[in-house]
Amino acid sequence: MNRKLLVLPALLGALAPAITGCGSSGGSGGSGKPIVVGTTDSIELTKDNPAPLDPATSYDSATWNVFYNTFQMLLTYQRGSTTPTPDAAKECHYAGTSGLTYQCTMRDGEKFSTGRSLTSTDVKFSVDRMQKIHWSDGPSSLISDVKSVDAPDPQTVVFHLKHPDATFPAKLATPAAAIVDSTVYPAKKPYTGWRLVGSGPYKLDSWTAGKQAVFSKNSHYDGTLKMHNSAVTLKMFADSNKMEDAIKSGQLDVMSRQLSPDQIQALQSNPDPDFKLTQSSGGEARYLFLNTDAPSLKKVAVRQAMAQLIDRQAITRDVYQRTAVPLYSVVPQGITTHVNSFYDTYGEPSVKNAQKTLRDAGITSKVPLTINFRRDNGGTMNKAEAEAIAKQLDVSGLFDVHVEAEQWNAFLKAAGEGKYQVFALSWLPDFPDPDNYIAPFFDKETFIPLPYNLTEIRNTILPETRSQAQRSATTDAFGAAQKLVAEQVPMLPLWQANQYIAARNDITGAEWALNASTTTQFWELGRGASG
């Protein structure tokens, strides 16, 4: 699944478009034919995922792309800002000096797409429901520090926190705090099927699994986001080349996630006269997670040897064709407190150093490993990446590595249950703060349960940094956290991605449409004169 209590200048600069699309940023929010957006992200209804459009169960880029456009949160982000500002709320603030009470006053006249009034009771219901359902692969960990929620009157909602948390406003601006209709959604179980009722800028008119979703402007939306179109159709492609064919033939107006590296290279080298590619730096980070309970990985020396062998430069050059950059920390570049902890600890890839590390630990035979990855869809390079990593480890003569693929929901479930030795996962930030690159994996409640408990991070660094409203004051603490991860290697950072969106020349606002989590903000897209 992006922003913060404070403005992060480094990230704001990083998100500036490198190539700006034609046209103004204007457009009409009231009329015109639907803007057709293409994506290769997949959303599937399966036994493991019976409610793909329920915010309580789904926590990935594809579903959050839908949620940000259809659900309302108390807070949101205005164009170019990393500071959450009111949307369903009229005003929010910490009450008192303890940092344990956060209060919001609701905006007058808010309604769901059905026309039913939205009140503080729906906000309380939504947060309580998220915690009660506590879906294993859902986003409830983001609001796990909420002790209780009160709705003393229809316009007021009060959050009581277990601990002070300077990142809490940013969490309220994510779909983990999406407001659902308390008369529609079950209180203790998922809202199954392809159904969705929200109060955001768009309403879902229809969903054809694997093909398209049709959205229209929610006439009842009275929040702060400015809309530049009246309808969007989301077309889903299993093949990114077919998505490119569709925009070239005029069937698509916009291509969002996700183009393959060779497509990006080709479009940059030979621009198409009918549409333009926009590039920006994003917060997406790719990691290898290592199961420290697995017999082959129990010894830290094995994990450290892997860190000494993996060549990130080769992966980003050969697999991703420089559409991504090497990452040497769990906290990406552009996020305050980033340090190159893995490079500082291990330096350049070295077979000699890895041999010594294993030998000193008494390991003389090849280490057997299996790397699991999500089955490729659209423009992803998961298989090629896994094979490249396996080859780097194998050619050292120190490892014997196999690779295996799995469908997304089954993959995520197995990873969370500790069934894999090594698995690869891309993390897109919920908000651009170092906390969101560390807490989801090392806090008490996590997105993916990792068997290795870094107690200093969990019990000291995260609580202390969350008490700091001035995030620049967390530099030393988060630097120490990154060093600990590099030393113990429960996970290995691989790369940080750029993000790309392509739009036909009569489409405006493409340069603003992608946020740091690579969510396509439909409301930014308009149809106007080419420039």
LUMMARDO-516335 format. One record per atom (N, C-alpha, C): residue in three letters; x, y, z. Coordinates in steps of 0.1 Angstrom, whole numbers, plus 5000, padded with zeros to 4 digits. Example, Ala and Ser with C-alpha at 12.3 -4.5 7.8 and 13.67 -1.06 7.14 Angstrom:
2
ALA513249435078 ALA512349555078 ALA513249675078 SER512849785071 SER513749895071 SER512950005079 
END
This chain:
531
MET500349955000 MET500050005000 MET500850135000 ASN500950745028 ASN502050805020 ASN502350945024 ARG502450965034 ARG502851105037 ARG503051125051 LYS502751245058 LYS503251255071 LYS502751375079 LEU503051375092 LEU502751485100 LEU503551605096 LEU504751575090 LEU505651685086 LEU505951675071 VAL506451785066 VAL506851785052 VAL508251725051 LEU508551635042 LEU509851575040 LEU510451625027 PRO511251735028 PRO511751795016 PRO512451695007 ALA513251605012 ALA513951515003 ALA513051434995 LEU511951385001 LEU511051304993 LEU510251394983 LEU509851514987 LEU509151594978 LEU509951624966 GLY511251644968 GLY512151664956 GLY512251534948 ALA512251424954 ALA512451294947 ALA511151264939 LEU510051314943 LEU508751274936 LEU508451374924 ALA509351474922 ALA509051564911 ALA509251494898 PRO508251504889 PRO508351434876 PRO509651464868 ALA510251364863 ALA511451384854 ALA511051424840 ILE509851374836 ILE509351404822 ILE507951444824 THR507551564820 THR506251614822 THR505351594810 GLY504151544813 GLY503251524802 GLY502751654796 CYS502151644784 CYS501651754777 CYS500351804784 GLY500051924782 GLY498751984786 GLY498752044800 SER497752114803 SER497652184816 SER497152084826 SER497152134839 SER496652044850 SER495152054852 GLY494552124843 GLY493052144845 GLY492252034840 GLY491052064836 GLY490151954831 GLY488851974839 SER487751904834 SER486451914839 SER486151804848 GLY485551824859 GLY485151714868 GLY483651684866 GLY482951744857 GLY481551724856 GLY481051664843 SER481851644833 SER481251594820 SER482451524812 GLY482051464801 GLY483051404792 GLY483051254794 LYS483551194783 LYS483651044783 LYS484650994793 PRO484450874798 PRO485350824808 PRO486850824804 ILE487650844813 ILE489150834811 ILE489450684813 VAL490050614803 VAL490350474804 VAL491750454809 VAL491950384820 VAL493250364826 VAL493550214826 GLY494750184821 GLY495250044820 GLY496150014832 THR496049884836 THR496949834847 THR497149684845 THR498349644849 THR498549494849 THR498449444863 ASP498149524873 ASP497949474887 ASP496749384886 SER496749274894 SER495649184894 SER494949184908 ILE493649174908 ILE492849154920 ILE492049034918 GLU492248934926 GLU491548804925 GLU490648764936 LEU489548704933 LEU488648654943 LEU488948504944 THR489448464956 THR489848324958 THR489348274972 LYS489548144975 LYS489248094988 LYS490048174999 ASP491248204996 ASP492148275005 ASP491848425005 ASN491048474995 ASN490848614994 ASN489348634990 PRO488448604999 PRO486948604995 PRO486348744994 ALA487148845000 ALA486548985000 ALA487649084995 PRO487949074982 PRO489149154977 PRO488849304978 LEU487649344978 LEU487349494979 LEU486949544993 ASP487349465003 ASP487049505017 ASP488349565023 PRO488349685027 PRO489649745033 PRO490149665045 ALA489249585052 ALA489749505063 ALA490549385059 THR490449345047 THR491149225043 THR492349245033 SER492249345025 SER493249365014 SER494249475017 TYR495449435015 TYR496649525018 TYR497649515007 ASP497449554995 ASP498449554985 ASP498149674975 SER499049694966 SER498949814957 SER497749814948 ALA497349694944 ALA496249684934 ALA494949724941 THR494649674953 THR493449704960 THR493449844966 TRP494649884971 TRP494650024976 TRP494450124965 ASN494850094953 ASN494650184942 ASN493150204941 VAL492350104943 VAL490850114942 VAL490350194955 PHE490850154966 PHE490350214979 PHE490650364980 TYR491750414976 TYR492050554977 TYR491050634968 ASN490550574958 ASN489650644949 ASN488150634953 THR487850534961 THR486450514964 THR486050524979 PHE487050514988 PHE486750535002 PHE487250665006 GLN486650715017 GLN487150845023 GLN487750815036 MET488850885039 MET489450875052 MET489251015059 LEU489551015072 LEU489451145079 LEU490351245074 LEU491551195070 LEU492651285064 LEU493051235051 THR493551325043 THR494051295029 THR495251385026 TYR495751375014 TYR496951455010 TYR496551534998 GLN496851664998 GLN496651744987 GLN497851734978 ARG497651774965 ARG498651754955 ARG500051804960 GLY501051714958 GLY502451754961 GLY502751764976 SER501851734985 SER502051744999 SER502351615006 THR503151615016 THR503351495025 THR502751525039 THR501951625040 THR501351655053 THR499851615052 PRO499351525060 PRO497951495059 PRO497051615063 THR495951635056 THR495051745058 THR493651685058 PRO492651755064 PRO491351705066 PRO490651665053 ASP489851565053 ASP488951525041 ASP487551505047 ALA487251385052 ALA486051355059 ALA485951435072 ALA487051465078 ALA487151555090 ALA487251695085 LYS486751785094 LYS486951925092 LYS488151975099 GLU488551905110 GLU489751945118 GLU490151825127 CYS491451805129 CYS491951705137 CYS493151755146 HIS493251705158 HIS494351755166 HIS494651655177 TYR495851665183 TYR496151585195 TYR495551665207 ALA494851605216 ALA494151665227 ALA495051645239 GLY495351755246 GLY496251745258 GLY497751725254 THR498551695264 THR499951695262 THR500551555262 SER499751455265 SER500251315266 SER500551245253 GLY499951295242 GLY500051235229 GLY499251105228 LEU498351085237 LEU497550955238 LEU496150975233 THR495751105230 THR494351135226 THR494451215213 TYR493751165203 TYR493651235190 TYR492151255187 GLN491751375184 GLN490351405182 GLN490151475169 CYS489051435162 CYS488651495149 CYS487151535150 THR486951645143 THR485551695141 THR485151675127 MET484051605125 MET483651565112 MET483151685103 ARG483251685090 ARG482751785081 ARG481251765080 ASP480551875080 ASP479051875078 ASP478651815065 GLY477551735065 GLY476951695052 GLY477551585045 GLU478551515051 GLU479251405044 GLU478251285042 LYS478251225030 LYS477351115028 LYS478151005020 PHE477650885022 PHE478150765014 PHE477550785000 SER478050694991 SER477550704977 SER476150664976 THR475550594986 THR474150564986 THR473250674990 GLY473850784995 GLY473150895000 GLY472950895015 ARG473350795022 ARG473150785036 ARG474250875043 SER473850945053 SER474751035060 SER475850965067 LEU477051025067 LEU478250965073 LEU478451045086 THR478650975097 THR478851035110 THR480050975117 SER480351025129 SER481450975137 SER481250825141 THR479950785141 THR479650645145 THR480250555134 ASP480150595121 ASP480750515111 ASP482250505112 VAL482850615116 VAL484350615118 VAL484750515129 LYS484050525140 LYS484250435151 LYS484050285147 PHE482950265140 PHE482550125135 PHE483750075126 SER484250155117 SER485250115108 SER486550075114 VAL486950155124 VAL488250115131 VAL488049995140 ASP486949995147 ASP486649875156 ASP486549755147 ARG485849765136 ARG485749645127 ARG487049595122 MET487949685118 MET489249655113 MET489949575124 GLN489849615136 GLN490549545147 GLN489949415150 LYS488649405150 LYS487949275153 LYS488149175142 ILE488149205130 ILE488349115119 ILE489849065119 HIS490749165121 HIS492149135122 HIS492649035112 TRP492349055099 TRP492648965089 TRP494148945088 SER494548825086 SER496048785087 SER496848865077 ASP496348885065 ASP497148965055 ASP496649105053 GLY495749155063 GLY495149285061 GLY496049395068 PRO495549515068 PRO496349635073 PRO496049665087 SER495449575095 SER495049615109 SER496349655117 SER497449605114 SER498649645121 SER498949795122 LEU498449865111 LEU498650005111 LEU497950085122 ILE496850025127 ILE496050085137 ILE496050005150 SER497049925151 SER497049835163 SER497249915176 ASP497850035175 ASP498050115187 ASP496850185192 VAL495650175185 VAL494450235189 VAL493850145201 LYS493750205212 LYS493250135224 LYS491650135224 SER491050245220 SER489650255219 SER489250375211 VAL488050375206 VAL487450495198 VAL486150535204 ASP485950665206 ASP484650715211 ASP484050805200 ALA482750795200 ALA481950885191 ALA480950955200 PRO481351055208 PRO480451115218 PRO479251195212 ASP479351235199 ASP478251295192 ASP478551275177 PRO477551305169 PRO477651265154 PRO478851335147 GLN479351445153 GLN480451515146 GLN481751495152 THR481851425163 THR483151415170 THR483551265171 VAL484851245168 VAL485451105170 VAL486751125178 VAL486951045188 VAL488151055197 VAL488850915197 PHE490150925194 PHE490950805194 PHE491850805207 HIS491750695214 HIS492650675226 HIS493750575222 LEU494950625223 LEU496150545218 LEU496850475230 LYS497450355227 LYS498150285238 LYS499450355241 HIS500050415231 HIS501350485232 HIS501350605224 PRO502150705227 PRO502250825218 PRO502750785205 ASP502150845194 ASP502550805180 ASP502450925171 ALA503550985168 ALA503551105159 ALA503151065145 THR503150935141 THR502750895128 THR501250865127 PHE500550875138 PHE499150835137 PHE498350915127 PRO498451045125 PRO497751115115 PRO497951065101 ALA499251025098 ALA499550965085 ALA498750825084 LYS498650755094 LYS497950625094 LYS496450645091 LEU495950755097 LEU494550775094 LEU494250825080 ALA495250855073 ALA495150895059 ALA495250775049 THR495350655055 THR495450535046 THR494250455047 PRO494050355037 PRO492850275037 PRO492650185050 ALA493750175058 ALA493550105071 ALA492550175079 ALA492250305076 ALA491250375084 ALA490150425074 ALA489950345063 ALA488850375054 ALA487550375061 ILE486650465058 ILE485350475065 ILE484350395057 VAL483750295063 VAL482750205057 VAL481450235063 ASP480350205056 ASP478950225060 ASP478650115070 SER478350165083 SER478050065094 SER476749995092 THR475850035082 THR474649965080 THR474749865068 VAL475949865062 VAL476149775050 VAL477149665054 TYR478349705060 TYR479449615062 TYR479149535075 PRO479449405075 PRO479249325087 PRO480349365098 ALA479949365110 ALA480849415121 ALA482049325124 LYS481849195121 LYS482849095126 LYS483349005114 LYS482949025102 LYS483348945091 LYS483549025078 PRO484248975068 PRO484449045056 PRO483149065048 TYR483149175040 TYR482049205030 TYR482449135017 THR482049015015 THR482548925004 THR482048964990 GLY482848914981 GLY482448934967 GLY483049064961 TRP482549104949 TRP483049224942 TRP482149344946 ARG482049374959 ARG481149474964 ARG481949584972 LEU481449704971 LEU482149814977 LEU481149934979 VAL481049994991 VAL480350114993 VAL481150205001 GLY481450324996 GLY482350425002 GLY481750565001 SER482550655005 SER482150795004 SER483150884997 GLY484150814990 GLY485150884984 GLY484750954971 PRO485751004963 PRO485351074951 PRO484750994940 TYR484850864940 TYR484250784930 TYR483450674936 LYS482450624929 LYS481650504933 LYS481950404923 LEU481950274927 LEU482050164918 LEU480750124912 ASP480650134899 ASP479450104892 ASP479349954888 SER480549894884 SER480549754880 SER481949704881 TRP482049574882 TRP483349504883 TRP483249374875 THR484049364865 THR484149234857 THR485549174860 ALA485549064867 ALA486849014872 ALA487848984861 GLY489049044863 GLY490049024853 GLY490049104841 LYS488949184840 LYS488749264827 LYS488749414830 GLN487649454837 GLN487549604839 GLN486749634851 ALA486949754856 ALA486049814867 ALA485649954862 VAL484349984864 VAL483850114859 VAL483550194872 PHE484050314872 PHE483850414883 PHE483250544877 SER482350604885 SER481850734881 SER481950824893 LYS481850954890 LYS481951054901 LYS480851034911 ASN481251034924 ASN480251024935 ASN479651154937 SER478451174934 SER477751304935 SER477651344949 HIS477751254959 HIS477651284973 HIS478951324979 TYR480051304972 TYR481351334978 TYR481451484980 ASP481851524993 ASP481951664996 ASP483251695004 GLY484251615000 GLY485551635006 GLY486351734999 THR487651735001 THR488551844997 THR489351814984 LEU489251694979 LEU489951664966 LEU489251724954 LYS490051784945 LYS489451844933 LYS489451744922 MET488251724916 MET488151624906 MET488251684892 HIS488951614883 HIS489151674869 HIS488451584859 ASN487651494863 ASN486851404853 ASN485651354860 SER484751304853 SER483451254858 SER483351104859 ALA484251034852 ALA484250884851 ALA485550824847 VAL485850714853 VAL487150634849 VAL486750494847 THR487350434837 THR487250284835 THR488650234837 LEU488750134845 LEU490050064848 LEU490049934840 LYS490949934830 LYS491149804822 LYS492249724828 MET492049594829 MET493049504835 MET493649414825 PHE494949414824 PHE495749334814 PHE496649234821 ALA496649114816 ALA497649014821 ALA499049034814 ASP499049114803 ASP500249124795 ASP500449274793 SER501649324797 SER501949474796 SER502149514782 ASN502549414773 ASN502649454759 ASN501249474752 LYS500249404757 LYS498949424752 LYS498349554757 MET498749594769 MET498349724774 MET498949834766 GLU500249814762 GLU500849914754 GLU500249924740 ASP499849814734 ASP499149804722 ASP497849884723 ALA497149874734 ALA495849944736 ALA495950094736 ILE497050144743 ILE497150294743 ILE497650344729 LYS498350264722 LYS498850304709 LYS497650304699 SER496650214701 SER495550214692 SER494350304696 GLY494550374707 GLY493550464712 GLY492550404721 GLN492650284725 GLN491650214734 GLN491950254748 LEU493150304752 LEU493450344765 LEU493850494764 ASP493650564775 ASP494150704777 ASP495350704785 VAL495450614795 VAL496550614804 VAL497050474807 MET498350454808 MET499050324813 MET499650354826 SER499150284836 SER499750294850 SER500650174853 ARG500450114865 ARG501249994868 ARG500849874859 GLN501749794853 GLN503149814855 GLN503749774842 LEU504649864837 LEU505349834824 LEU506649754827 SER507049674818 SER508249594819 SER509449684816 PRO510649654821 PRO511849734819 PRO512149764804 ASP511949654796 ASP512349674782 ASP511349764775 GLN510049764780 GLN509049864774 GLN509450004778 ILE509850024790 ILE510250154795 ILE511450214787 GLN512450124785 GLN513650164778 GLN513250204763 ALA512350124757 ALA511950144743 ALA511150274742 LEU510250304751 LEU509550424751 LEU510350544754 GLN511350534762 GLN512250644764 GLN513250674752 SER513650564746 SER514550574734 SER513850624722 ASN512550574720 ASN511850614708 ASN510450654712 PRO510250784717 PRO509050834722 PRO507950824711 ASP506750784716 ASP505550784707 ASP504950924705 PRO504650964693 PRO504151104692 PRO502751124698 ASP502051014701 ASP500651024706 ASP500551024721 PHE501550984728 PHE501450984743 PHE502851004748 LYS502951034761 LYS504151064768 LYS504350994780 LEU505550944783 LEU505950874795 LEU506450964806 THR505850964818 THR506351044829 THR507050954839 GLN508150994843 GLN508950924853 GLN509151004866 SER509050934877 SER509351004890 SER509950894899 SER510750944909 SER511250854919 SER510150824929 GLY510150694933 GLY509150654943 GLY509650594955 GLY508850554964 GLY509250494976 GLY509250344976 GLU508950274965 GLU508850134964 GLU510250064967 ALA510249974976 ALA511449904980 ALA511249754978 ARG512349684973 ARG512249544971 ARG513149474981 TYR512649364988 TYR513449304998 TYR513449144996 LEU514449085000 LEU514448935003 LEU514248915018 PHE513348835021 PHE513048805035 PHE513648665038 LEU514348655049 LEU515048525052 LEU514448465065 ASN513948345064 ASN513348275075 ASN514448225084 THR514648295095 THR515748265104 THR515448135113 ASP514248085111 ASP513947955118 ASP514247835109 ALA514447865096 ALA514747755087 ALA516147705090 PRO516347565090 PRO517647515093 PRO518847575086 SER518647595073 SER519747655065 SER520047795068 LEU519147865075 LEU519348005077 LEU519448045092 LYS519447945101 LYS519547975115 LYS520848055119 LYS521948015113 LYS523148075116 LYS523248215109 VAL523648315117 VAL523748445111 VAL524848455100 ALA525848365101 ALA526948365091 ALA526348335077 VAL525348255076 VAL524848215063 VAL524148345057 ARG523348415065 ARG522648525061 ARG523648645057 GLN524748655065 GLN525748755062 GLN526448715049 ALA526748585047 ALA527348545034 ALA526548585022 MET525248565024 MET524348605013 MET524448755010 ALA524548835021 ALA524648985020 ALA525949015013 GLN527048935015 GLN528348965009 GLN528348924994 LEU527448844990 LEU527448784976 LEU526548864966 ILE525348904971 ILE524348954962 ILE524749094956 ASP524749094943 ASP525249204935 ASP524049284930 ARG523649394937 ARG522549474934 ARG522749554921 GLN523949594919 GLN524249664906 GLN523849584894 ALA524249454895 ALA524049364884 ALA522449334882 ILE521749324893 ILE520349304892 ILE519649424886 THR519949544891 THR519249654885 THR519649684871 ARG520849644867 ARG521349664854 ARG520749564844 ASP520949434848 ASP520649324838 ASP519149284838 VAL518549284850 VAL517149244851 VAL516149364849 TYR516549474855 TYR515549594855 TYR516049704845 GLN517149684838 GLN517649774828 GLN517649924833 ARG518049934846 ARG518250064852 ARG516950144854 THR515850074854 THR514550134858 THR514450134873 ALA515350074880 ALA515450074895 ALA516850104899 VAL517050144911 VAL518450164916 VAL518750074928 PRO520050044930 PRO520349954941 PRO520050014954 LEU519549934964 LEU519149974977 LEU520049904987 TYR520649984996 TYR521549925006 TYR521049945021 SER519749965022 SER519149975035 SER517749945035 VAL517149915046 VAL515649885046 VAL514950015044 VAL515550135047 VAL514950265045 VAL515450315032 PRO514650345022 PRO515150395009 PRO515750535009 GLN516450564999 GLN516950694996 GLN515750794995 GLY515850914999 GLY514851014998 GLY513951015011 ILE514050915019 ILE513350915032 ILE514350955043 THR513951055051 THR514851105061 THR515350995070 THR516550995074 THR517350895083 THR517950785075 HIS517750785061 HIS518450675053 HIS519950675055 VAL520450555057 VAL521950535057 VAL522150405049 ASN523350395042 ASN523650275034 ASN524250165043 SER523450115052 SER523950025063 SER524549895057 PHE523949845047 PHE524449715041 PHE525749735034 TYR525849845027 TYR527149875020 TYR528249905030 ASP527849985041 ASP528850015051 ASP529349895058 THR528449795060 THR528849665067 THR529549565058 TYR529149555045 TYR529649445037 TYR530449495025 GLY530349615021 GLY531049665009 GLY530649604996 GLU531549594987 GLU531249534974 GLU531049384975 PRO530249324966 PRO530149184966 PRO531449114965 SER531649004974 SER532948944975 SER532748794978 VAL533148704969 VAL533148564972 VAL534148524983 LYS535248594982 LYS536348564992 LYS535848595006 ASN535148705008 ASN534648745021 ASN533548655026 ALA532748615016 ALA531648515020 ALA532248385024 GLN533248335017 GLN533848205020 GLN534448215034 LYS535048325038 LYS535648335051 LYS534548335062 THR533548415059 THR532448415069 THR531848285072 LEU531648205061 LEU531048065063 LEU532147975070 ARG533347985065 ARG534347895071 ARG534647925086 ASP534648055090 ASP534748085104 ASP533648035112 ALA532448015106 ALA531347965113 ALA531247805113 GLY532247745107 GLY532347605106 GLY531447545095 ILE531047625085 ILE530147575074 ILE531047555062 THR531147425058 THR532047385047 THR531347335035 SER530147295036 SER529347235025 SER528447345019 LYS527947315007 LYS527047405001 LYS525747425009 VAL525247545010 VAL524047565018 VAL522847555008 PRO521847465011 PRO520747445002 PRO519647555005 LEU519147624995 LEU518147724997 LEU517047714986 THR515847754989 THR514747774979 THR514247914980 ILE514247994969 ILE513748124969 ILE512348114963 ASN511348164970 ASN509948174964 ASN509648314960 PHE508948324949 PHE508548454944 PHE507148454939 ARG506548574938 ARG505148584933 ARG505148554918 ARG504248474913 ARG504248444899 ARG504048574891 ASP504748584880 ASP504748714872 ASP503448744867 ASN503048864867 ASN501848914859 ASN502249044853 GLY501649074841 GLY501949204835 GLY503449224832 GLY503949334837 GLY505349364834 GLY506349334845 THR505949244854 THR506849214865 THR508049124861 MET509149134868 MET510349054865 MET510748964877 ASN509748914884 ASN510048834896 ASN510848714893 LYS510448634882 LYS511248514879 LYS512648544875 ALA512848644866 ALA514148674862 ALA515048724874 GLU514448794883 GLU515148844895 GLU515548734904 ALA514648634906 ALA514948524915 ALA516048434909 GLU515948414896 GLU516948334889 GLU518348404889 ALA518348534888 ALA519648614889 ALA520248604902 ILE519448614913 ILE519948594927 ILE520448454929 ALA519648354924 ALA520148214926 ALA521448194919 LYS521648254907 LYS522848234900 LYS524048294907 GLN523848414912 GLN524848484920 GLN525348404932 LEU524348344939 LEU524748254950 LEU525348124946 ASP524848064935 ASP525347934931 ASP526747944925 VAL527048054918 VAL528448054911 VAL529548074921 SER529148124933 SER530148134944 SER530647994949 GLY529847894946 GLY530247764950 GLY529847734965 LEU529147834971 LEU528847824985 LEU527347784988 PHE526547804977 PHE525047774979 PHE524547684968 ASP523447624970 ASP522747544960 ASP521247584961 VAL520847674951 VAL519647744952 VAL518647704942 HIS517347684946 HIS516247654936 HIS515247774937 VAL514547794927 VAL513447904927 VAL512147834924 GLU511047894931 GLU509747844929 GLU508747964929 ALA507747954920 ALA506748054919 ALA505448014925 GLU504648124929 GLU503248094935 GLU502348214932 GLN501048174931 GLN500048284929 GLN500048374941 TRP499648504939 TRP499848604949 TRP499248574962 ASN497948544963 ASN497248524976 ASN497848404983 ALA498048294976 ALA498648174982 ALA500148204986 PHE500848284978 PHE502148324982 PHE502248404995 LEU501348504996 LEU501348585008 LEU500948505020 LYS499948415019 LYS499548335030 LYS500748245035 ALA501348185025 ALA502448095029 ALA503648165035 ALA503948285029 ALA505048365035 ALA504748405049 GLY503448445052 GLY503048485065 GLY503048365075 GLU502948245070 GLU502948125079 GLU504348065080 GLY505348135075 GLY506648085076 GLY507047965069 LYS506347935058 LYS506547815050 LYS507747825040 TYR508247945038 TYR509347965028 TYR510647995036 GLN511747945029 GLN513047985034 GLN513348125031 VAL513248155018 VAL513548295013 VAL512448335004 PHE511948455005 PHE510948504996 PHE511148654993 ALA510848694981 ALA510948824976 ALA509648904977 LEU509649024981 LEU508449104982 LEU508749254980 SER507949324973 SER508049464971 SER507249534981 TRP507749634988 TRP507049714998 TRP506849854993 LEU505549894992 LEU505150034988 LEU504750105001 PRO505250225003 PRO504950285016 PRO503550325018 ASP503050315031 ASP501750365035 ASP501950515037 PHE503050555042 PHE503450695043 PHE504950705043 PRO505550825039 PRO506950825037 PRO507750865049 ASP507750775058 ASP508550795071 ASP509250665073 PRO510450675079 PRO511250555082 PRO510550455090 ASP509650495099 ASP508850405107 ASP508050305098 ASN507650345086 ASN506850255078 ASN507650155069 TYR508950165070 TYR509850065064 TYR510449975074 ILE510149995087 ILE510749915097 ILE509649845106 ALA508649925110 ALA507549875119 ALA506749765112 PRO506449765099 PRO505649655094 PRO506349525095 PHE507649515097 PHE508349395098 PHE508849355112 PHE509049465120 PHE509749435133 PHE508949485145 ASP507749535144 ASP506949575155 ASP506249455161 LYS505449485172 LYS504749375178 LYS503649315169 GLU502949395161 GLU502049355151 GLU502549395138 THR502749295129 THR503449325116 THR502549275104 PHE503049325092 PHE502349285080 PHE502749145077 ILE504049115077 ILE504548975075 ILE505248935088 PRO504748835095 PRO505348795107 PRO506748735104 LEU507848795110 LEU509148745108 LEU509548675121 PRO510248565120 PRO510648485132 PRO511748555140 TYR512448645134 TYR513548705141 TYR513148835148 ASN513248835161 ASN512748945169 ASN513949035173 LEU514049155166 LEU515049255169 LEU514449335181 THR514749295193 THR514049345205 THR514349495207 GLU515549535203 GLU515949685205 GLU515049765196 ILE514749725184 ILE513949795175 ILE512449795180 ARG511949685184 ARG510649665188 ARG510349745201 ASN511249725211 ASN510949775225 ASN511449905228 THR512449955220 THR513050085223 THR512950185212 ILE513450145200 ILE513550245189 ILE512250285184 LEU511350195181 LEU510050235176 LEU509250325186 PRO509150275199 PRO508350365208 PRO509050505210 GLU510350505211 GLU511050635213 GLU510850725201 THR510950675189 THR510850765177 THR509450805175 ARG508450725178 ARG507050765177 ARG506650885186 SER507450895197 SER507151005206 SER507751145201 GLN508551135190 GLN509151255184 GLN508351315173 ALA507751435176 ALA506951505166 ALA507851555155 GLN509051605159 GLN510051645150 GLN510851525145 ARG510551485133 ARG511051355128 ARG512551365125 SER513051485123 SER514551495122 SER515251455134 ALA514651455146 ALA515251415158 ALA515351255159 THR514851185149 THR514851035150 THR516050985142 THR516951065137 THR517951025128 THR518850915134 ASP519350945146 ASP520250845152 ASP519650715155 ALA518350725160 ALA517650595164 ALA517350515152 PHE516850575141 PHE516650495129 PHE517850455122 GLY518950525124 GLY520250485119 GLY520750355126 ALA520450355139 ALA520850235147 ALA519950115143 ALA518750135140 ALA517850025135 ALA518349975122 GLN518650055113 GLN519150005100 GLN520449925101 LYS521349975110 LYS522549895113 LYS522249765119 LEU521349755128 LEU520949625134 LEU520449525123 VAL519649575114 VAL519049485104 VAL520249435095 ALA521149525092 ALA522349485083 ALA523149385090 GLU523349395103 GLU524149305111 GLU523549165112 GLN522249155115 GLN521549035117 GLN520948975105 VAL520649055095 VAL520149015081 VAL518948925082 PRO517848965089 PRO516548895087 PRO515948925074 MET516349035067 MET515949075054 MET517049145047 LEU516949135034 LEU518049195025 LEU517449295016 PRO517749425016 PRO517249515006 PRO517949494993 LEU517149504982 LEU517649474969 LEU517649604960 TRP516549664958 TRP516449784949 TRP515349874953 GLN515449994948 GLN514350094949 GLN513950134935 ALA512550134933 ALA512050154920 ALA511750304916 ASN511950334904 ASN511350454898 ASN509950414895 GLN509050514893 GLN507750484888 GLN507350564876 TYR506550494868 TYR506250544854 TYR504750544852 ILE504250644844 ILE502950654839 ILE502950714825 ALA502150654816 ALA502050714803 ALA500650754800 ALA500550874793 ALA499250924790 ALA499150984776 ARG498050964769 ARG497951024756 ARG497951184757 ASN498251244746 ASN498451384747 ASN497351474751 ASP496051424750 ASP494951504754 ASP494551484769 ILE495351404776 ILE495151374790 ILE496051464798 THR495451534808 THR496151624816 THR496251564830 GLY497251614838 GLY497451574852 GLY498151444854 ALA498751384844 ALA499451254846 ALA500651274855 GLU501251394855 GLU502451414863 GLU502051414878 TRP500751434881 TRP500351434895 TRP499651314899 ALA499351224890 ALA498451114892 ALA499051004901 LEU500350984900 LEU500950874908 LEU501550944921 ASN501150874933 ASN501750924945 ASN502850834949 ALA503450854961 ALA504650774965 ALA504450624966 SER503150584968 SER502850444969 SER502450384955 THR502650464944 THR502350424931 THR500850404929 THR500050464938 THR498550474936 THR498250574925 THR497350534916 THR496850624905 THR495650694911 GLN495950824913 GLN494850914918 GLN493950954906 PHE492850884904 PHE492050914893 PHE491651054891 TRP491351124903 TRP490851254902 TRP491751354896 GLU493051324895 GLU494051424889 GLU493951414874 LEU493351314868 LEU493351304853 LEU492251374847 GLY492551454837 GLY491551534830 GLY491751514815 ARG490751564808 ARG490851564793 ARG490851704788 GLY491951744781 GLY492051884777 GLY492851894764 ALA493152024760 ALA493952044748 ALA495352004750 SER495951944740 SER497351904741 SER498252024741 GLY499352014748 GLY500252134748 GLY501552104742 
END
